[in-house]
Amino acid sequence: MNREVVVSGIRSTGYLHLGNYFGAIQNYVKMQDTHECYFFVADYHALTTHPDPKELKPNVFRVVAENIASGLDPEKVALYAQSDLIEIPELYLMLNMLAYKGELEKVPTFKDKVRMQPENVNAGLLTYPVLMAADILIHRAVKVPVGKDQEQHLEMARNFASRFNTRYGVDFFPEPQVFRFNQDTVKIMSLDGNGKMSKSENVSATIYLSDDDDTIRKKIMKAKTDQGPAEPNAAMPDYIQNLFLLLQLTATPEVTAQFTGAYNNCNIRYGDMKKQLAEDMVTFVRPIRERAAELQRDEDAIRKILKAGAEKARASSAATIAGARKLIGINYY
Ligand code: TRP
């Protein structure tokens, strides 16, 4: 059966949190039975910020372990490190010839980086969208499950694909589209009510998959609430809605219904609700955390998974590069 090809890159910096789990990983897990999936750790992308060489491997291995612990099955998908697929930098080089300095300089994420790290505006940062396009086009993917912040990058990948096709006169690369399961992907707000949960900011208001039981309890008990609704069936402020969303995602339907009823009758006690949520959250996160920790202790197992993933991915990336070389005219032998 011919399944649609899906590619997604996982950043290797920072710790995974509930927002990543419900917003992205859960969707990956659903897709692995219905699509031909290529999921990789974007370690080359991480080099744009010049990380400490000692940190690279533990970061990559941790992200792999956390994704597998969250349900990603390396038997079903190709799970690999970007730097293990040598065809990606080759396609990146080819696409760089079709990417223009002007359009790259206009990308909002590039402009943000320039503002944030003016001392390190390297060419890799400028061509970040080209590398991302190479990640996707190397498997001639049609679907890319990414968040809103990556849509512009995906649009650039479509532009590079169609430019290549026009230049060489064949429909070699499909134009990859954003993939969404539902209209809206689940968005988890940070527990202090300020923005989304984050890999690096708002640490005390973000629940990480690596948080221990007591840390989870403490964070939830500190979550922002208020005096409660003043009238029956009142609209919920977003930070309260967020707590109900978390309850819905981790507790039984009965528990959620009970607290929703209390809210609507104006007799909700947020302290009780948070205690309940804390226990349900602890029960939810614990097996993921423990499985991830166990995997991380077995480096050999992770190494094997990454190697097997790269081998699986190479079948399609090698075919793409062979085809692209031929179209470009690099076929001398
Ligand atoms: N840029 C993406 C992010 O910051 C990560 C990424 C790299 C990616 N290459 C990709 C996502 C290819 C999808 C497809 O989250």
Boltz pocket constraint, residues with backbone or C-beta under 6 A from the ligand:
constraints:
  - pocket:
      binder: B
      contacts: [[A, 7], [A, 8], [A, 9], [A, 10], [A, 11], [A, 42], [A, 45], [A, 131], [A, 132], [A, 135], [A, 136], [A, 144], [A, 145], [A, 146], [A, 150], [A, 153]]
      max_distance: 6.0
